[in-house]
Amino acid sequence: MPRKTSAPLPAVRRALGSLGANLRLARQRRRLTAAMVAERSGMSRPTLRAVERGDDGVTLGSLANVLHALGLAGDLGLVGRDDELGRKLQDAALGPPRPRASPRRGP
Protein backbone atom coordinates (compact mmCIF):
# COMPACT_ATOMS: atom_id res chain seq x y z
CA MET A 1 0.00 0.00 0.00
CA PRO A 2 1.57 3.33 -1.02
CA ARG A 3 2.32 5.90 1.63
CA LYS A 4 0.25 9.03 1.62
CA THR A 5 2.03 12.35 1.63
CA SER A 6 0.64 15.72 2.47
CA ALA A 7 -0.35 18.10 -0.29
CA PRO A 8 2.37 20.61 -1.14
CA LEU A 9 2.09 24.13 0.17
CA PRO A 10 0.98 26.78 -2.34
CA ALA A 11 4.49 28.26 -2.57
CA VAL A 12 5.93 24.81 -3.29
CA ARG A 13 3.25 24.18 -5.91
CA ARG A 14 4.17 27.48 -7.63
CA ALA A 15 7.89 26.63 -7.50
CA LEU A 16 7.25 23.22 -9.07
CA GLY A 17 5.15 24.85 -11.78
CA SER A 18 7.95 27.31 -12.54
CA LEU A 19 10.51 24.51 -12.62
CA GLY A 20 8.38 22.51 -15.03
CA ALA A 21 7.81 25.54 -17.28
CA ASN A 22 11.56 26.23 -17.30
CA LEU A 23 12.30 22.65 -18.31
CA ARG A 24 9.75 22.83 -21.12
CA LEU A 25 11.29 26.08 -22.39
CA ALA A 26 14.77 24.55 -22.23
CA ARG A 27 13.54 21.59 -24.29
CA GLN A 28 11.89 23.86 -26.86
CA ARG A 29 14.95 26.11 -27.14
CA ARG A 30 17.00 23.04 -28.00
CA ARG A 31 14.38 22.10 -30.61
CA LEU A 32 13.89 18.71 -29.00
CA THR A 33 10.54 16.96 -29.17
CA ALA A 34 8.84 15.62 -26.06
CA ALA A 35 9.27 12.11 -27.46
CA MET A 36 13.04 12.61 -27.82
CA VAL A 37 13.52 13.96 -24.28
CA ALA A 38 11.24 11.30 -22.80
CA GLU A 39 13.25 8.56 -24.52
CA ARG A 40 16.59 10.05 -23.47
CA SER A 41 15.27 10.42 -19.92
CA GLY A 42 14.02 6.84 -19.78
CA MET A 43 10.37 7.75 -19.20
CA SER A 44 7.09 7.89 -21.02
CA ARG A 45 5.74 11.01 -22.68
CA PRO A 46 2.95 11.32 -20.09
CA THR A 47 5.58 11.33 -17.33
CA LEU A 48 7.57 14.02 -19.13
CA ARG A 49 4.34 15.98 -19.52
CA ALA A 50 3.83 15.70 -15.74
CA VAL A 51 7.40 16.96 -15.16
CA GLU A 52 6.82 19.93 -17.45
CA ARG A 53 3.50 20.71 -15.71
CA GLY A 54 5.22 20.73 -12.32
CA ASP A 55 3.17 17.81 -11.03
CA ASP A 56 4.00 17.20 -7.36
CA GLY A 57 3.87 13.42 -7.83
CA VAL A 58 6.94 13.34 -10.07
CA THR A 59 10.04 11.85 -8.48
CA LEU A 60 13.28 13.73 -8.01
CA GLY A 61 14.93 11.05 -10.14
CA SER A 62 12.62 11.89 -13.04
CA LEU A 63 13.49 15.58 -12.73
CA ALA A 64 17.19 14.73 -12.61
CA ASN A 65 16.90 12.54 -15.71
CA VAL A 66 15.21 15.34 -17.66
CA LEU A 67 17.89 17.80 -16.54
CA HIS A 68 20.54 15.35 -17.72
CA ALA A 69 18.83 14.84 -21.07
CA LEU A 70 18.81 18.61 -21.56
CA GLY A 71 22.46 19.00 -20.56
CA LEU A 72 21.51 20.77 -17.34
CA ALA A 73 22.41 18.10 -14.78
CA GLY A 74 25.00 20.43 -13.21
CA ASP A 75 22.18 22.77 -12.17
CA LEU A 76 20.94 20.15 -9.70
CA GLY A 77 24.13 20.63 -7.69
CA LEU A 78 23.31 24.31 -7.24
CA VAL A 79 20.20 23.60 -5.17
CA GLY A 80 20.83 24.74 -1.60
CA ARG A 81 24.44 25.66 -2.35
CA ASP A 82 24.25 29.30 -1.29
CA ASP A 83 22.36 28.96 1.98
CA GLU A 84 22.54 32.52 3.32
CA LEU A 85 20.07 31.98 6.15
CA GLY A 86 21.75 28.77 7.24
CA ARG A 87 25.16 30.46 7.31
CA LYS A 88 23.83 33.40 9.33
CA LEU A 89 22.25 31.02 11.83
CA GLN A 90 25.46 29.05 12.07
CA ASP A 91 27.51 32.21 12.62
CA ALA A 92 25.08 33.44 15.29
CA ALA A 93 25.31 30.11 17.14
CA LEU A 94 29.09 30.22 17.10
CA GLY A 95 29.25 33.57 18.85
CA PRO A 96 32.50 35.33 19.67
CA PRO A 97 35.60 33.15 20.02
CA ARG A 98 36.29 31.90 23.53
CA PRO A 99 39.70 32.43 25.07
CA ARG A 100 41.84 29.34 25.00
CA ALA A 101 42.99 27.81 28.23
CA SER A 102 46.72 28.03 28.84
CA PRO A 103 48.53 24.72 28.48
CA ARG A 104 49.18 22.82 31.71
CA ARG A 105 52.72 22.43 32.82
CA GLY A 106 54.02 19.36 34.52
CA PRO A 107 54.78 19.16 38.31
C-alpha positions in Angstrom: 0.0 0.0 0.0 1.6 3.3 -1.0 2.3 5.9 1.6 0.2 9.0 1.6 2.0 12.3 1.6 0.6 15.7 2.5 -0.3 18.1 -0.3 2.4 20.6 -1.1 2.1 24.1 0.2 1.0 26.8 -2.3 4.5 28.3 -2.6 5.9 24.8 -3.3 3.2 24.2 -5.9 4.2 27.5 -7.6 7.9 26.6 -7.5 7.3 23.2 -9.1 5.1 24.9 -11.8 8.0 27.3 -12.5 10.5 24.5 -12.6 8.4 22.5 -15.0 7.8 25.5 -17.3 11.6 26.2 -17.3 12.3 22.7 -18.3 9.8 22.8 -21.1 11.3 26.1 -22.4 14.8 24.5 -22.2 13.5 21.6 -24.3 11.9 23.9 -26.9 15.0 26.1 -27.1 17.0 23.0 -28.0 14.4 22.1 -30.6 13.9 18.7 -29.0 10.5 17.0 -29.2 8.8 15.6 -26.1 9.3 12.1 -27.5 13.0 12.6 -27.8 13.5 14.0 -24.3 11.2 11.3 -22.8 13.2 8.6 -24.5 16.6 10.1 -23.5 15.3 10.4 -19.9 14.0 6.8 -19.8 10.4 7.7 -19.2 7.1 7.9 -21.0 5.7 11.0 -22.7 2.9 11.3 -20.1 5.6 11.3 -17.3 7.6 14.0 -19.1 4.3 16.0 -19.5 3.8 15.7 -15.7 7.4 17.0 -15.2 6.8 19.9 -17.5 3.5 20.7 -15.7 5.2 20.7 -12.3 3.2 17.8 -11.0 4.0 17.2 -7.4 3.9 13.4 -7.8 6.9 13.3 -10.1 10.0 11.9 -8.5 13.3 13.7 -8.0 14.9 11.1 -10.1 12.6 11.9 -13.0 13.5 15.6 -12.7 17.2 14.7 -12.6 16.9 12.5 -15.7 15.2 15.3 -17.7 17.9 17.8 -16.5 20.5 15.3 -17.7 18.8 14.8 -21.1 18.8 18.6 -21.6 22.5 19.0 -20.6 21.5 20.8 -17.3 22.4 18.1 -14.8 25.0 20.4 -13.2 22.2 22.8 -12.2 20.9 20.2 -9.7 24.1 20.6 -7.7 23.3 24.3 -7.2 20.2 23.6 -5.2 20.8 24.7 -1.6 24.4 25.7 -2.3 24.3 29.3 -1.3 22.4 29.0 2.0 22.5 32.5 3.3 20.1 32.0 6.1 21.8 28.8 7.2 25.2 30.5 7.3 23.8 33.4 9.3 22.2 31.0 11.8 25.5 29.0 12.1 27.5 32.2 12.6 25.1 33.4 15.3 25.3 30.1 17.1 29.1 30.2 17.1 29.2 33.6 18.8 32.5 35.3 19.7 35.6 33.2 20.0 36.3 31.9 23.5 39.7 32.4 25.1 41.8 29.3 25.0 43.0 27.8 28.2 46.7 28.0 28.8 48.5 24.7 28.5 49.2 22.8 31.7 52.7 22.4 32.8 54.0 19.4 34.5 54.8 19.2 38.3 
